[in-house]
Amino acid sequence: MISLKATRFLRPHARTSSREWLPVHVVMPQGTETAGMPFSLSAFPHVDGVIDAFDDTNIRRIVMQWGSRLGKTTTCLSLVAKVAGTNPRNMMFASSTKDAAGRVIGSRLYPILASTDGVRQQLPPEVRRSKLHVKLESCQIFVGWSGSETSLADVGAYFGTANEIDKWTSNASNEGDAIKLFINRFKGFPDHKIIFESTPTIKGHSRIEKMMQESNQHRRYVPCPHCGEFQILRKGDVNTPGGFRWEHDKNGKADPDLAFATAWYECERCQGRIENHHRIPILRRGVWVPNGCTITSDGTIHGRADRHGSDAVGFGPLASWYALTETWGNFARIWIAAQ
């Protein structure tokens, strides 16, 4: 017999835009830059492409090759909360190790679920909350990790997140076994969604880099505040217009502290100085442009994507200097110190 309480999960669910739903229902967990605040595209403008792709019924795989402090894991967990709150179906979260997966579930996913109206009521009491298997009234969130066939097998899920896949190991000779096991969990759902995310490791040996190259890849362009031309932010060099610039000491050498105090970004088109006070406005006006297309100064995208029609869409590589909480000077200092 079906209880009256359970019948609410049998009703058809209206399709809800992630752009509209997330800011209203999800609160950022402790340990993030915007802890205690609602999910906001103003704080993480670059996640707009990811949540739009999540809503696109033609997309099955989303690839995020991003640096640190850009909100990639928090965005994925917020989408878990949306599925649980709007169209509950079984899901899966997998990471590199058992400890890593448990930390994310305990310190980030549970707080997000507990902040979400319509989901918090489904949570078990805190003393019964497992970090390796999240049980809600309407659905379950399975937890897996690389190197453990058991945790990545024998379950089915509609939506899944593969966290930091460049750190995944394998317990077999085939390096891709753990990823394949994870992907197999979604074959029973024709409309499934999978997000693969990671900070890249060694070029040429990076799983996330390989997935990005096989996707309909998008790069993030931002407009110059002076000439209006859109461009990808990059480190740059002294021989090519565009990139990071900073003052040097009287001997012509780069000093980390001086660079921190004086750094700016040079527009590759007009060579104008893009100062720190320009950063947040231009980053919030950023646009994801697929490979094979161009963007004009009015923000219009022209052309046809190289992999138009692919059900795998990639966003990146996206460097940490796209984070609103950083400054040009901080990256200049880190770069000089690393050299």
Disulfide bonds with the S-S distance in Angstrom:
none
